[in-house]
Amino acid sequence: MKEAGDSATLRFIRKNSAPGSRVVYDYILRQVIQGKHDGLYATGGVAVGVALVGEPFVTGWTSRGAAAFAKRDGLHVIEDLGPKELTRR
Protein backbone atom coordinates (compact mmCIF):
# COMPACT_ATOMS: atom_id res chain seq x y z
CA MET A 1 0.00 0.00 0.00
CA LYS A 2 1.29 3.47 -0.77
CA GLU A 3 1.63 6.06 1.98
CA ALA A 4 -1.59 7.85 0.99
CA GLY A 5 -3.52 4.60 1.44
CA ASP A 6 -1.89 4.00 4.82
CA SER A 7 -2.84 7.49 5.92
CA ALA A 8 -6.43 7.13 4.74
CA THR A 9 -6.75 3.87 6.66
CA LEU A 10 -5.45 5.40 9.91
CA ARG A 11 -7.74 8.43 9.53
CA PHE A 12 -10.73 6.12 8.97
CA ILE A 13 -9.87 4.17 12.12
CA ARG A 14 -9.52 7.38 14.16
CA LYS A 15 -12.82 8.83 12.90
CA ASN A 16 -14.86 5.63 13.24
CA SER A 17 -13.60 4.06 16.45
CA ALA A 18 -15.06 4.46 19.90
CA PRO A 19 -13.04 6.44 22.47
CA GLY A 20 -10.40 4.24 24.07
CA SER A 21 -10.21 1.88 21.11
CA ARG A 22 -6.88 0.37 20.10
CA VAL A 23 -5.61 -0.93 16.81
CA VAL A 24 -2.78 -3.35 16.15
CA TYR A 25 -0.98 -3.15 12.86
CA ASP A 26 2.19 -4.32 11.24
CA TYR A 27 4.44 -2.47 8.84
CA ILE A 28 7.33 -3.27 6.56
CA LEU A 29 10.71 -2.01 7.66
CA ARG A 30 12.36 0.49 5.35
CA GLN A 31 15.43 -1.72 5.09
CA VAL A 32 13.30 -4.45 3.48
CA ILE A 33 12.15 -2.01 0.78
CA GLN A 34 15.83 -1.20 0.25
CA GLY A 35 16.62 -4.90 -0.24
CA LYS A 36 18.45 -5.31 3.08
CA HIS A 37 17.18 -8.53 4.66
CA ASP A 38 20.01 -9.46 7.05
CA GLY A 39 18.68 -10.65 10.38
CA LEU A 40 15.04 -10.43 9.28
CA TYR A 41 13.42 -13.84 9.13
CA ALA A 42 12.14 -14.73 5.62
CA THR A 43 11.72 -11.13 4.42
CA GLY A 44 13.74 -11.70 1.25
CA GLY A 45 11.54 -14.56 0.10
CA VAL A 46 8.34 -12.81 1.08
CA ALA A 47 9.38 -9.63 -0.76
CA VAL A 48 10.08 -11.62 -3.92
CA GLY A 49 6.85 -13.59 -3.56
CA VAL A 50 4.57 -10.59 -3.23
CA ALA A 51 6.34 -8.84 -6.11
CA LEU A 52 5.83 -11.90 -8.35
CA VAL A 53 2.06 -11.71 -7.86
CA GLY A 54 2.00 -7.99 -8.64
CA GLU A 55 1.85 -6.62 -5.08
CA PRO A 56 5.39 -5.47 -4.26
CA PHE A 57 6.15 -3.76 -1.00
CA VAL A 58 6.25 -0.02 -1.77
CA THR A 59 6.27 1.71 1.61
CA GLY A 60 8.69 0.97 4.41
CA TRP A 61 9.15 2.61 7.78
CA THR A 62 11.67 2.99 10.53
CA SER A 63 10.27 2.61 14.03
CA ARG A 64 10.52 6.37 14.60
CA GLY A 65 8.99 7.13 11.20
CA ALA A 66 6.03 4.80 11.79
CA ALA A 67 5.30 6.49 15.13
CA ALA A 68 5.49 9.96 13.57
CA PHE A 69 3.18 8.84 10.77
CA ALA A 70 0.59 7.51 13.22
CA LYS A 71 0.80 10.70 15.29
CA ARG A 72 0.26 12.82 12.18
CA ASP A 73 -3.01 10.98 11.64
CA GLY A 74 -4.19 11.49 15.22
CA LEU A 75 -3.05 8.21 16.77
CA HIS A 76 -0.29 7.39 19.22
CA VAL A 77 1.90 4.34 19.59
CA ILE A 78 1.66 2.39 22.81
CA GLU A 79 4.18 -0.27 21.84
CA ASP A 80 6.35 -0.98 18.80
CA LEU A 81 7.96 -4.39 18.69
CA GLY A 82 11.06 -5.02 16.62
CA PRO A 83 11.96 -8.26 14.81
CA LYS A 84 13.64 -9.84 17.84
CA GLU A 85 10.68 -9.10 20.15
CA LEU A 86 8.19 -10.42 17.59
CA THR A 87 10.15 -13.63 17.14
CA ARG A 88 10.43 -14.08 20.90
CA ARG A 89 6.66 -13.71 21.38
Backbone as a printed PyTorch tensor [residue, N CA C, xyz], in Angstrom:
tensor([[[  0.8520,  -1.1650,   0.0000],
         [  0.0000,   0.0000,   0.0000],
         [  0.9050,   1.2370,   0.0000]],

        [[  0.5250,   2.2180,  -0.7580],
         [  1.2850,   3.4660,  -0.7680],
         [  0.9430,   4.2970,   0.4640]],

        [[  1.7970,   5.2620,   0.7590],
         [  1.6340,   6.0650,   1.9790],
         [  0.2580,   6.7230,   2.0620]],

        [[ -0.2700,   7.2040,   0.9580],
         [ -1.5920,   7.8500,   0.9920],
         [ -2.6670,   6.8630,   1.4400]],

        [[ -2.5640,   5.6190,   1.0170],
         [ -3.5190,   4.5960,   1.4440],
         [ -3.3780,   4.2770,   2.9120]],

        [[ -2.1300,   4.2100,   3.3870],
         [ -1.8910,   3.9950,   4.8190],
         [ -2.5260,   5.1090,   5.6350]],

        [[ -2.3190,   6.3320,   5.2050],
         [ -2.8370,   7.4930,   5.9200],
         [ -4.3630,   7.4830,   5.9350]],

        [[ -4.9660,   7.1810,   4.8060],
         [ -6.4300,   7.1340,   4.7370],
         [ -6.9870,   6.0700,   5.6720]],

        [[ -6.3100,   4.9440,   5.7670],
         [ -6.7490,   3.8710,   6.6620],
         [ -6.6820,   4.3130,   8.1210]],

        [[ -5.5740,   4.9370,   8.5220],
         [ -5.4520,   5.3980,   9.9090],
         [ -6.4710,   6.4890,  10.2360]],

        [[ -6.7240,   7.3830,   9.2980],
         [ -7.7380,   8.4280,   9.5300],
         [ -9.1220,   7.8070,   9.6870]],

        [[ -9.4350,   6.8020,   8.8710],
         [-10.7300,   6.1200,   8.9720],
         [-10.8740,   5.4810,  10.3540]],

        [[ -9.8250,   4.8100,  10.8050],
         [ -9.8670,   4.1740,  12.1240],
         [-10.1100,   5.2230,  13.2030]],

        [[ -9.3700,   6.3310,  13.1520],
         [ -9.5190,   7.3770,  14.1580],
         [-10.9370,   7.9350,  14.1670]],

        [[-11.4950,   8.2010,  12.9960],
         [-12.8180,   8.8290,  12.9030],
         [-13.9490,   7.8880,  13.2690]],

        [[-13.7550,   6.5760,  13.0930],
         [-14.8600,   5.6320,  13.2360],
         [-14.7390,   4.6890,  14.4220]],

        [[-13.7820,   4.9260,  15.2860],
         [-13.5980,   4.0630,  16.4520],
         [-14.1110,   4.7520,  17.7090]],

        [[-14.5810,   3.9370,  18.6250],
         [-15.0580,   4.4650,  19.9030],
         [-13.8820,   4.9770,  20.7250]],

        [[-14.1100,   5.9590,  21.5860],
         [-13.0410,   6.4400,  22.4670],
         [-12.4140,   5.2850,  23.2500]],

        [[-11.1020,   5.2950,  23.3480],
         [-10.3980,   4.2430,  24.0700],
         [-10.0670,   3.0220,  23.2290]],

        [[-10.4990,   3.0180,  21.9760],
         [-10.2090,   1.8790,  21.1070],
         [ -8.7130,   1.7900,  20.8190]],

        [[ -8.2770,   0.6040,  20.4800],
         [ -6.8840,   0.3690,  20.0980],
         [ -6.8550,  -0.4040,  18.7930]],

        [[ -5.8040,  -0.1990,  18.0540],
         [ -5.6090,  -0.9340,  16.8060],
         [ -4.2030,  -1.5130,  16.8070]],

        [[ -4.0820,  -2.7060,  16.2990],
         [ -2.7830,  -3.3500,  16.1540],
         [ -2.5060,  -3.4600,  14.6640]],

        [[ -1.3310,  -3.0000,  14.2680],
         [ -0.9820,  -3.1520,  12.8570],
         [  0.4960,  -3.4270,  12.7060]],

        [[  0.8230,  -3.9550,  11.5850],
         [  2.1900,  -4.3160,  11.2430],
         [  2.6370,  -3.4370,  10.0850]],

        [[  3.9240,  -3.2400,   9.9650],
         [  4.4370,  -2.4690,   8.8370],
         [  5.7470,  -3.0730,   8.3680]],

        [[  6.0830,  -2.7880,   7.1440],
         [  7.3290,  -3.2690,   6.5570],
         [  8.4470,  -2.2980,   6.9230]],

        [[  9.5660,  -2.8500,   7.3520],
         [ 10.7090,  -2.0120,   7.6640],
         [ 11.3090,  -1.4160,   6.3970]],

        [[ 11.7670,  -0.1920,   6.4890],
         [ 12.3620,   0.4950,   5.3470],
         [ 13.5120,  -0.3170,   4.7490]],

        [[ 14.2900,  -0.9630,   5.6050],
         [ 15.4270,  -1.7220,   5.0910],
         [ 14.9970,  -2.8610,   4.1740]],

        [[ 13.8060,  -3.4070,   4.3660],
         [ 13.2980,  -4.4540,   3.4770],
         [ 13.0090,  -3.8680,   2.0990]],

        [[ 12.4210,  -2.6820,   2.0540],
         [ 12.1510,  -2.0090,   0.7850],
         [ 13.4630,  -1.7410,   0.0480]],

        [[ 14.5080,  -1.4790,   0.8160],
         [ 15.8290,  -1.1960,   0.2470],
         [ 16.5980,  -2.4660,  -0.1110]],

        [[ 15.9820,  -3.6400,   0.1000],
         [ 16.6220,  -4.9020,  -0.2430],
         [ 17.6030,  -5.4190,   0.7900]],

        [[ 17.5480,  -4.8890,   1.9980],
         [ 18.4480,  -5.3080,   3.0780],
         [ 17.6870,  -6.2430,   4.0210]],

        [[ 17.9560,  -7.5330,   3.9190],
         [ 17.1790,  -8.5250,   4.6550],
         [ 17.9560,  -9.2140,   5.7690]],

        [[ 19.1910,  -8.8100,   6.0260],
         [ 20.0090,  -9.4570,   7.0460],
         [ 19.3400,  -9.4060,   8.4090]],

        [[ 19.2410, -10.5640,   9.0400],
         [ 18.6800, -10.6490,  10.3820],
         [ 17.1670, -10.5630,  10.4470]],

        [[ 16.5050, -10.5270,   9.3020],
         [ 15.0430, -10.4260,   9.2760],
         [ 14.4680, -11.7060,   8.6710]],

        [[ 13.9060, -12.5230,   9.4950],
         [ 13.4190, -13.8400,   9.1300],
         [ 12.5120, -13.8130,   7.9050]],

        [[ 12.9190, -14.4570,   6.8330],
         [ 12.1360, -14.7250,   5.6200],
         [ 11.7230, -13.5010,   4.8060]],

        [[ 12.2010, -12.3120,   5.1470],
         [ 11.7160, -11.1300,   4.4150],
         [ 12.1310, -11.1290,   2.9580]],

        [[ 13.3090, -11.6630,   2.6480],
         [ 13.7420, -11.6960,   1.2500],
         [ 12.7970, -12.5110,   0.3980]],

        [[ 12.4600, -13.6990,   0.8510],
         [ 11.5420, -14.5630,   0.1040],
         [ 10.1400, -13.9880,   0.0060]],

        [[  9.6740, -13.4100,   1.0840],
         [  8.3420, -12.8060,   1.0780],
         [  8.2980, -11.6200,   0.1150]],

        [[  9.3310, -10.7820,   0.1440],
         [  9.3750,  -9.6250,  -0.7590],
         [  9.3390, -10.0690,  -2.2150]],

        [[ 10.0840, -11.0960,  -2.5500],
         [ 10.0800, -11.6190,  -3.9180],
         [  8.7100, -12.2000,  -4.2460]],

        [[  8.1510, -12.9590,  -3.3180],
         [  6.8530, -13.5920,  -3.5590],
         [  5.7270, -12.6030,  -3.8250]],

        [[  5.6460, -11.5560,  -3.0240],
         [  4.5660, -10.5910,  -3.2340],
         [  4.7850,  -9.7930,  -4.5200]],

        [[  6.0520,  -9.5490,  -4.8600],
         [  6.3370,  -8.8410,  -6.1120],
         [  5.9350,  -9.6950,  -7.3120]],

        [[  6.1760, -11.0030,  -7.2330],
         [  5.8300, -11.9010,  -8.3470],
         [  4.3330, -11.9430,  -8.6350]],

        [[  3.5080, -11.7070,  -7.6370],
         [  2.0620, -11.7080,  -7.8580],
         [  1.5170, -10.3010,  -8.0720]],

        [[  2.4280,  -9.3400,  -8.2980],
         [  2.0050,  -7.9850,  -8.6450],
         [  1.7080,  -7.0620,  -7.4820]],

        [[  2.1050,  -7.4420,  -6.2690],
         [  1.8490,  -6.6220,  -5.0800],
         [  3.1390,  -6.3460,  -4.3260]],

        [[  4.1090,  -5.6970,  -4.9540],
         [  5.3870,  -5.4730,  -4.2640],
         [  5.2290,  -4.5230,  -3.0790]],

        [[  6.1110,  -4.7000,  -2.1140],
         [  6.1530,  -3.7570,  -0.9970],
         [  6.6210,  -2.4070,  -1.5400]],

        [[  5.8880,  -1.3440,  -1.2430],
         [  6.2510,  -0.0220,  -1.7720],
         [  6.5130,   1.0180,  -0.6930]],

        [[  6.0560,   0.7600,   0.5190],
         [  6.2660,   1.7070,   1.6100],
         [  6.9210,   0.9820,   2.7720]],

        [[  8.0070,   1.5410,   3.2650],
         [  8.6940,   0.9690,   4.4080],
         [  8.9630,   2.0540,   5.4350]],

        [[  9.0080,   1.6540,   6.6900],
         [  9.1540,   2.6110,   7.7810],
         [ 10.2920,   2.2380,   8.7020]],

        [[ 10.8490,   3.2170,   9.3510],
         [ 11.6730,   2.9860,  10.5340],
         [ 10.7060,   3.0240,  11.7110]],

        [[ 11.1350,   2.5660,  12.8550],
         [ 10.2730,   2.6140,  14.0330],
         [  9.8530,   4.0490,  14.3330]],

        [[ 10.8050,   4.9540,  14.3210],
         [ 10.5170,   6.3690,  14.6040],
         [  9.5940,   6.9590,  13.5350]],

        [[  9.8210,   6.6160,  12.2790],
         [  8.9890,   7.1290,  11.1960],
         [  7.5490,   6.6280,  11.2780]],

        [[  7.3830,   5.3590,  11.6540],
         [  6.0330,   4.8030,  11.7940],
         [  5.2670,   5.5080,  12.9050]],

        [[  5.9500,   5.7940,  14.0200],
         [  5.2960,   6.4950,  15.1300],
         [  4.9080,   7.9110,  14.7330]],

        [[  5.7920,   8.5980,  14.0180],
         [  5.4870,   9.9640,  13.5660],
         [  4.3180,   9.9580,  12.5930]],

        [[  4.2670,   8.9610,  11.7380],
         [  3.1830,   8.8410,  10.7700],
         [  1.8450,   8.6370,  11.4810]],

        [[  1.8190,   7.7500,  12.4590],
         [  0.5890,   7.5110,  13.2240],
         [  0.1550,   8.7760,  13.9570]],

        [[  1.1070,   9.4680,  14.5530],
         [  0.7980,  10.6980,  15.2870],
         [  0.2100,  11.7560,  14.3600]],

        [[  0.7650,  11.8540,  13.1630],
         [  0.2640,  12.8220,  12.1820],
         [ -1.2110,  12.5760,  11.8610]],

        [[ -1.6210,  11.3100,  11.9300],
         [ -3.0100,  10.9750,  11.6440],
         [ -3.8600,  10.8280,  12.9020]],

        [[ -3.3920,  11.4150,  14.0090],
         [ -4.1950,  11.4920,  15.2230],
         [ -4.1320,  10.2840,  16.1310]],

        [[ -3.1910,   9.3930,  15.9320],
         [ -3.0530,   8.2080,  16.7670],
         [ -1.7420,   8.2880,  17.5330]],

        [[ -1.5800,   7.4480,  18.5420],
         [ -0.2890,   7.3870,  19.2190],
         [  0.0870,   5.9300,  19.4520]],

        [[  1.3660,   5.6950,  19.4520],
         [  1.9020,   4.3400,  19.5870],
         [  2.0570,   4.0060,  21.0650]],

        [[  1.5100,   2.8830,  21.4500],
         [  1.6610,   2.3870,  22.8100],
         [  2.8830,   1.4780,  22.8880]],

        [[  3.0690,   0.6700,  21.8640],
         [  4.1850,  -0.2710,  21.8430],
         [  4.5630,  -0.5560,  20.3970]],

        [[  5.8450,  -0.6430,  20.1220],
         [  6.3530,  -0.9750,  18.7950],
         [  7.3990,  -2.0650,  18.9720]],

        [[  7.0760,  -3.2570,  18.5260],
         [  7.9600,  -4.3940,  18.6940],
         [  8.8480,  -4.5660,  17.4720]],

        [[ 10.1250,  -4.7490,  17.7010],
         [ 11.0640,  -5.0200,  16.6210],
         [ 11.0900,  -6.4880,  16.2630]],

        [[ 11.8910,  -6.8540,  15.2660],
         [ 11.9560,  -8.2560,  14.8070],
         [ 12.3040,  -9.2440,  15.9150]],

        [[ 13.2490,  -8.9130,  16.7710],
         [ 13.6380,  -9.8410,  17.8380],
         [ 12.5000, -10.0610,  18.8290]],

        [[ 11.8020,  -8.9740,  19.1980],
         [ 10.6810,  -9.1010,  20.1470],
         [  9.5350,  -9.8930,  19.5290]],

        [[  9.2640,  -9.6690,  18.2540],
         [  8.1890, -10.4220,  17.5940],
         [  8.5060, -11.8990,  17.5220]],

        [[  9.7440, -12.2300,  17.2080],
         [ 10.1540, -13.6310,  17.1420],
         [ 10.0570, -14.2730,  18.5100]],

        [[ 10.4630, -13.5540,  19.5310],
         [ 10.4300, -14.0790,  20.8960],
         [  9.0010, -14.3600,  21.3480]],

        [[  8.0540, -13.5260,  20.9410],
         [  6.6630, -13.7110,  21.3790],
         [  6.0060, -14.7980,  20.5710]]])
